[in-house]
Amino acid sequence: MKINFDKIQKLVLLTIIFGIICRVIPHPPNFSPVTAIALFGGLNFSDKRVAYSVPLVILFLSDLILGISLINLFVYTGFITVVFLGTKIKSINFGNIILSSFIFFLISNFGVWIIGYPKNIEGLILCYTMAIPFFGYSIAGDLFFGYLFKFSFSRISSILQRKIN
């Protein structure tokens, strides 16, 4: 299902607000909807500028509250890569969600290694090993929000399209 952005501007705004709120309220680490929004947007938004913009807007606006640091470059790159993955897949399923989680894990923790660990193989292994517990939260959040978006988005979209028309 390709979505025409002109008909769902309210839904895009609600998605951005939802993403920001979920990032700034207390939650388990990495348990947020941004990966699901990035993957889903890449798959479903016909205007790919919107697909790439929505997660970046969510990240930037919430980072104004949470704080901006050098790691944000790697986090944003990870989500841009997930949007790209979304443009290449045919549907959201378990495997695609896990793959998007893994891609984000690799990119963001590479940034953590660059910024704060010894620049050797031991530092790289230690960095990724220390990040494994966060990866569990990421997978749980990505699966929860991925399936939430998959099963509810078409319903919400049809409601909003009726209100727009």
C-alpha positions as CSV (number, residue, x, y, z in Angstrom):
1,M,0.0,0.0,0.0
2,K,1.6,3.3,-1.1
3,I,0.3,6.3,0.8
4,N,-0.2,9.7,-0.8
5,F,1.2,12.2,1.6
6,D,-1.2,15.0,0.5
7,K,-4.1,13.0,2.0
8,I,-2.5,12.2,5.3
9,Q,-0.8,15.3,6.6
10,K,-2.6,14.9,9.9
11,L,-1.4,11.4,10.3
12,V,2.2,12.4,9.6
13,L,1.9,15.1,12.3
14,L,0.3,12.7,14.8
15,T,3.1,10.2,14.0
16,I,5.8,12.9,14.7
17,I,4.0,13.9,18.0
18,F,3.7,10.3,19.0
19,G,7.4,9.6,18.3
20,I,8.5,12.6,20.3
21,I,6.3,11.8,23.2
22,C,7.5,8.2,23.3
23,R,11.1,9.3,23.3
24,V,10.9,11.9,26.1
25,I,8.6,10.0,28.5
26,P,10.3,7.5,30.8
27,H,10.7,4.1,29.1
28,P,13.2,1.2,28.9
29,P,16.3,2.1,27.0
30,N,15.9,2.0,23.2
31,F,12.2,1.0,23.5
32,S,10.8,3.6,21.2
33,P,8.8,3.7,17.9
34,V,11.4,5.5,15.8
35,T,12.8,2.3,14.1
36,A,9.2,1.2,13.3
37,I,8.4,4.7,12.0
38,A,11.5,4.7,9.8
39,L,10.9,1.2,8.4
40,F,7.2,1.8,7.9
41,G,7.7,5.2,6.3
42,G,10.3,3.9,3.9
43,L,7.9,1.1,2.8
44,N,4.6,3.1,2.7
45,F,5.2,6.8,2.0
46,S,5.1,7.5,-1.7
47,D,7.0,10.7,-1.1
48,K,10.4,9.4,0.1
49,R,11.4,12.9,1.3
50,V,8.6,12.5,3.9
51,A,9.8,9.0,4.7
52,Y,13.3,10.2,5.5
53,S,12.1,13.4,7.1
54,V,9.7,12.1,9.7
55,P,12.1,10.0,11.8
56,L,14.7,12.8,11.6
57,V,12.2,15.4,12.7
58,I,11.2,13.1,15.6
59,L,14.8,12.6,16.6
60,F,15.9,16.3,16.3
61,L,12.9,17.7,18.2
62,S,13.1,15.2,21.0
63,D,16.9,15.6,21.1
64,L,16.4,19.3,21.8
65,I,14.8,18.1,25.0
66,L,17.0,15.0,25.7
67,G,20.3,16.6,24.6
68,I,22.5,16.6,21.5
69,S,25.9,15.0,21.4
70,L,28.3,13.5,18.9
71,I,26.5,10.1,19.1
72,N,23.5,11.7,17.4
73,L,25.3,11.6,14.1
74,F,25.5,7.8,14.3
75,V,21.9,7.5,15.6
76,Y,20.5,9.6,12.7
77,T,22.6,7.6,10.2
78,G,21.2,4.4,11.6
79,F,17.6,5.6,11.2
80,I,18.3,6.9,7.7
81,T,19.6,3.4,6.8
82,V,16.5,1.8,8.3
83,V,14.3,4.1,6.1
84,F,16.4,3.0,3.1
85,L,15.8,-0.6,4.1
86,G,12.1,0.2,4.2
87,T,12.2,1.5,0.6
88,K,13.5,-1.9,-0.5
89,I,11.3,-4.3,1.4
90,K,7.8,-5.5,0.3
91,S,6.2,-5.8,3.7
92,I,6.8,-5.4,7.4
93,N,7.4,-8.8,8.9
94,F,9.4,-10.3,11.7
95,G,12.6,-10.7,9.7
96,N,12.6,-7.1,8.4
97,I,12.0,-5.7,11.9
98,I,14.9,-7.8,13.3
99,L,17.1,-6.7,10.4
100,S,16.3,-3.1,11.0
101,S,17.1,-3.5,14.7
102,F,20.4,-5.1,13.9
103,I,21.3,-2.4,11.4
104,F,20.6,0.3,13.9
105,F,22.6,-1.7,16.6
106,L,25.6,-2.0,14.4
107,I,25.7,1.7,13.3
108,S,24.9,3.3,16.6
109,N,27.3,1.2,18.6
110,F,30.0,1.7,16.0
111,G,29.6,5.4,17.0
112,V,29.8,4.5,20.6
113,W,33.0,2.7,20.0
114,I,34.5,5.6,18.0
115,I,33.5,8.1,20.7
116,G,34.3,6.2,23.9
117,Y,36.2,3.0,23.6
118,P,39.8,2.1,22.8
119,K,40.4,2.0,19.1
120,N,41.4,-1.6,18.9
121,I,39.6,-5.0,18.3
122,E,39.3,-5.5,22.1
123,G,37.6,-2.1,22.5
124,L,35.2,-2.9,19.6
125,I,34.3,-6.3,21.0
126,L,33.8,-4.8,24.5
127,C,31.6,-2.0,23.1
128,Y,29.3,-4.4,21.2
129,T,29.2,-6.8,24.2
130,M,28.2,-4.0,26.6
131,A,25.5,-3.0,24.2
132,I,23.8,-6.4,24.0
133,P,21.3,-5.7,26.9
134,F,20.2,-2.5,25.0
135,F,19.7,-4.6,21.9
136,G,17.2,-6.7,23.7
137,Y,15.1,-3.6,24.5
138,S,15.5,-2.4,20.9
139,I,14.2,-5.7,19.5
140,A,11.3,-5.7,21.9
141,G,10.4,-2.1,21.1
142,D,10.8,-2.5,17.4
143,L,8.7,-5.6,17.3
144,F,6.0,-4.0,19.5
145,F,5.8,-0.7,17.5
146,G,6.5,-2.4,14.2
147,Y,3.4,-4.6,14.5
148,L,1.4,-1.8,16.1
149,F,2.1,0.3,13.0
150,K,1.5,-2.5,10.6
151,F,-1.9,-3.5,12.0
152,S,-3.2,-0.1,13.0
153,F,-1.9,2.2,10.3
154,S,-4.3,1.2,7.5
155,R,-7.2,1.7,9.9
156,I,-6.1,5.1,11.1
157,S,-5.3,6.1,7.5
158,S,-8.8,5.2,6.3
159,I,-10.4,7.2,9.2
160,L,-8.3,10.2,8.4
161,Q,-9.0,10.0,4.7
162,R,-12.7,9.9,5.4
163,K,-12.4,13.1,7.5
164,I,-10.3,14.8,4.8
165,N,-12.7,14.0,2.1
